[in-house]
Amino acid sequence: MNLRDLYYSIRPLIPRPLQVVLRRQIAAAKRRATGDRWPIDSEAALAPSSWKGWPEGKKFSLVLTHDVEAAAGLSRCRDLLALERAMGFRSAFNFVGDGYDVPVSLLRYITDNGFEVGVHGIRHDGKDFKSRRIFESRAPRINRYLKEWQAVGFRAPSMYCRLEWLHELDIEYDSSTFDTDPFELGTTAARTIFPFFVNGASNGDGYVELPYTLPQDFTLFVILKEKNPDIWMRKLDWIAEHGGMALTLVHPDYIRFTGKPALGEYSVDHYQEFLDYIQDRYKGQYWHVLPREMARFWKEGRSPNHGAL
């Protein structure tokens, strides 16, 4: 049994506060050991050999995504959407199919406002890709949710996936990887701040992979206990300098919109400050799109050397 499988097998037995304490201790050691490649891995800046730049001559691209892990996050989606909409941003909300009841009214509210819905597995238990047998037993239900929600994107719970298996899903894109993130157990970094195409078995078949390129909010503010979004801003500046894709992974589950944040939460002020920074520093310089729009752009411009795997 590998470290990831061991963690998920015993996690239900560990009280949530103790989980956070243990993860903080492990993360502190990893942070000291990986300072040369987190939050910035210099090798991830290499663009595809045929890369010609973003539409409209924009300096970099921006994609905002959210994973809704539990019912608490579900109840905060409208507040998060309202914040982004008021500031002129759009994003994708990824839901766990069997994890909680997702109201049709919420799905409609998200899409009617020009935002996107995606599938975040069917259970947030870290087992989707534990074995081929488990994945094949769950893939039909994942595809069912993709169809019912009219979604074209997938993200594996806890970023644990096997890209070669995802061809069984009816998706246009996946977003289960990252450019660099030593705090995710048992996963391998894509080491790029650009999308890339994952080829399938048949000619032209496959999907676009969209790695998240900014640290997860939970990692920054809950595990590492950062007091401000400075790391997000520094990483964004680096991505902009190298003309890459800035893709966020923010969880409404951990955002406190009113009152004092509890254990495992952080103030919405951190996220709003980051969005303000994007607008103030880079107004008119970034191409802001939904994940599905990014995937279609990347696939249409694909050539043999255009970021393919």
C-alpha positions, 0 to 999 in steps of 0.5 A: 500500500502506497502512502496515498492509499494509506492516508485515505484508508485511515483518514476517516478515523482521524478527527479533522483538527488532528488531520490539519495539525498533521498535514501542517507538520508534514508540509513544513518539512516539505516546504523546506526541502522543495524551496527550489521548485515551489511555488516556482519551478523555473523549468515549467516556463518552457513554452511548446515549440510551436507556440504563437501566443494568446489571442488578441496579443494578450500577455498571459491567460487566466482561468478560475476554477473551484472544487466543491468538496462537501455540503458546506462548500455547496452553500457558499457557491452563490456568494463566491459567484456573486463576488467574481461576477461583480468584479467581471470574472467568470469561473468553473465550479466542480461538483462531486457527483455522489458526495451531496445533492447538487440542486438543479437550480444551482447548476442552472444559476451557475450556467445562466450567469455565464459560468461553468459546471464540471465534475469532481469525481463521484466520491471524494475518497481518493479511490477513483484511480486506486485500481483499474477495476475501481475506475472502470466501475465508477467511470459510467457514473462519472459520464452520467454526471457529465451528461446530466450536468452538460459538463465537458470537464473533469478534475480528480478528487485530491489530484490523484489520477492516471491520465491514460485512463481518462480517455474512457470519460466523455470529456474535452479537458481534465484539470487533475495536474499541476505545474508544481505542488509537493504538498499533494501525495503520490502525484507527479508534477506536469512541470508546465504552465501551459495546457497540453494535449493528451493523445488517445488511441485513435488519430486526433482523439484525446483531451486537453490537460489544464494544470493548475499553476497557482497554489491551492487556497487550502495549501496556502491559508490553512496548511501553511497558514499564510496571512496574505495572498502574496505568494499568489501574486508573486507566482502570477507575476512570474507566469505573466512574465513567461506568458503562461496560463494562470489557473487557480484552484479555490475551494468555497468550502474553506472561504469564510464570507462573514465573521471570523474564520474557523479552523480550516477556513480563511477570510474571503478578503484574501481571494478578493485582494488577489482578484483586485491585484489582477485587475489593477496590475494587469488590466487589459493584459490577460486573456480570461476564459472558462476552462472549456474555452481554453481547452477548445482554443488549445485543441483547435491550435494543436499541431504535433509539437503544440504541447502534446503528450 
